[in-house]
Amino acid sequence: MSEYETPATPSPEQTQPSPANPVPVAPKPLPDSKSATPKKTQAVQVCDDDRKQLQAGDKTLLIIEDDDKFCRILVNLAHQHDFKALYALDGESGLNTAKEYLPSAIVLDIGLPLIDGWTVMEKLKDDPKTRHIPVHFISGSDEQVDARRMGAIGYLLKPVSMNGLSKAFQTIEGFVQKELKHILIIADDTSSSEDILQLLQSEAVQITQALNRAEAENLLTQAEVDYDCIIFDINNEPETGLLLLKELRLHEAEATQSIPIIIYAERRLTKKEELLLNDCMNQLVVKSVRSPEHLLDEAVLFLHQIESQLPEAQRQILNRFHDKEAIFQGKKILLADDDMRNVFALGSILEEKGMELVLAKNGKEAIEQLHQNSNIDLILMDLMMPEMDGFEAMRQIRSDLHFQKVPIIALTAKAMKKDRSKCIELGANDYLSKPINMDKLLSLMRVWLYG
């Protein structure tokens, strides 16, 4: 029996629980009344909004919140800040309203009926028509770093005061009114910095370049510009390139800590870099990318740019990047596995996706094939093979400078935690246990082929 499972229909997205408390009316604190698990009952619309009075040019705020009393408070605040208010009591209708009206901004709760706030956010950011809409979370669970990493402009933790809500609306209003977005590029190489500038520049973006940490620290300390995103190119500065992250994490200004940071390296991060990155992710909004296409995609997300208004070249790059099948076309995959039944089962699916296969029966053959085929895009490496196992093969591959950037996904029949740790230590980018779920494997391959 083959150890590979054919792709299946994705299961419904799971959600996480969050606290549940009653919500009193302001000016008292407004505790969260939610559970992040979607409620199965359909909410009933009890609060009229402004959708019937909308006119061209109106600023609109979509409020997705299932507590009617709290929603009325948010509607009143929206009116005070010259927004027309749209109101949805559950995640599903909120998502549909966003797609229909394309509001100027969204206030989003997490614990909603039908579809929770995390899923709403994911679907908004997956759709080119709604991806640019700024979203401000209001929730009872403190997960603001994760929310900001998804592209949120703010996060207010319940219970909230009227003062806290007022500040949230000032953030929303300021973001909606801001037409010119600012990027800070930090790169120690002029050529690399110029390449990033050429990739991201447009009429709606102003880019500042810093060629070293001292210059970057000076620009951030002066605070003459409110940067919307920082891009940190560490291709040519291993080990020391991420030290500025430590300083940003300790920065006194909360606004500086909340600036989204994109780490750009067309190479595997060193162990020291990975440890520092993981250490900073609890306090800073950090994402790591390995390709220009991925860099552009994340920058557009954090800048909340409208995709249809981007330069034609940028739109083409993003269209290719988001085509989940196009990424496989013409890619050359090295498959190292000594079980021909598994090779046949996996190979037939990969070839149907437009990929070219190079086969090896053991680790020694895998290394030989790498030297004969210098344009391998990704390696699928079984661990238990004769003559030379996958562990030793990965060790030798990563010791060769020519192959340090080639992504490796390790495949094994053992679901042992120590095997996974050993794989990562020896240079694997990811790991899957047999029987291989093809949906999961294809998803992982997309991640590493995108970079």
C-alpha positions, 0 to 999 in steps of 0.5 A: 500500500502506498504511503502517500494519500491523494489530495482531499477536500480541506477540512473546515478551519478550526478556531481557538477559544477566548474568554467569555464575559458579559458586556456593560454599556460605556462609560464603564469598561466593556468586557469581551462577551465572546468565545473565539469558537464560532457560534452556530446560531444565526445572529439577528440584525437589531441595529440599523446602520447607514447603508441606505444613506451611502453616497459616493465619497463617504468614509465608511466603517464596517463594524463586525461585532455580535454584541448589540449594545457595544455595537451601538457605542461603536456606531456613535463613535463612527459618526463622531469621526465622520464615518458612515457605519455599516454593521454586521452581527456575525462573521459570515455577513461581515465578510459579505458586507466587506466584499459588497461595500468595500468600506474604508476600514473595519473594526473586527471582533474575534468571537463571532457567530458562524465564522470567527474573526481570525477566519474573516481576517484570513479571507479578507487578506486572501482576496485582492479586492478586500486585502487593502482594507485596514482592520482594527481588532477589538477582542478579549484575548491578547493576541495583538502580535499575531493580528498585526502580523496578519496585517491589522493596523491596531488591536484593542484589548477588552475590557475597554474604556471610552478613552481607549475606544477614542484612541482606536478611532483616532488610529483608524481615522489617521490611517484612512487619511494617510495617502503617502506610505513610508518604507525604510529599507535597511541594507548594507549593500547599495545594489541590494537596496536599489533592487528593493527600491525598484521592486516596491516604488510607486507614486503612493510610496516614499522610500528611505534607505539606510546602509547600516545599523547606525544610520537606521537607528538615527532615522528611527530615533529622529521620528521625523517620519512615521514609517509604515514598514521596515524592510531589513535585507540581511543577505550580505550580513549573516549573524550580525544583520539582525542585531537591530531587531534587539534594539527595536524590541527594547525601544521605548516608543510603542509606535516603533515596536509596532512597525511591521518588519520584513526580514529579507534573505535569499538564503537559509537563516543561520541557527543564531539568526533563527533563535534571535528572530523567534525571540523577537517575534513575541514583541515585534511584528516580524515576517521573514521572506526569501524571494522578491515576489514574497517581499512585494506581497508582504509589503503591499499587505502592510502598506494596505495598497489597493492592488488594482492601483499598483503599477502593471509590473507589480500587479503581474508579479502578485498575480503569479505569486497568488496563483497556487498552481502556477508555482508548480509549472516547470519546477524540477524536483529531486525525489529521493526514496527507495520504495518504488511504490511511493515514488510512483504514487507521489511522482504521478501527482507531481507530474500532473501539476507540471513538475519535472522529477529527478529520481534517486534511490538513496542519499548517494544518488541524490547527491550525484543527481544534484551535481548533474542537475544544478537547477533543482528547485526543491528536494523531497528526501526520504530518511530511511534509505540504503547505502546512505540515509537521508540524514547523511545526505542532507548533512553533505548537501548543506556542507556544499555552498552551491546547495545551501539555498535549495529547500529540503522537505524530509519524509519519514515513516517515523513520527518521532520528535527527535527525528524532526529536530535532527532533520532541522539541525542537518538542514531540512527546511520542513518535515512530514511523516508518512503516510504523506498527506498530499494536500499538506505536502503540496502546501509546504512545497508552495511555501518553499517554492515561493520563498 
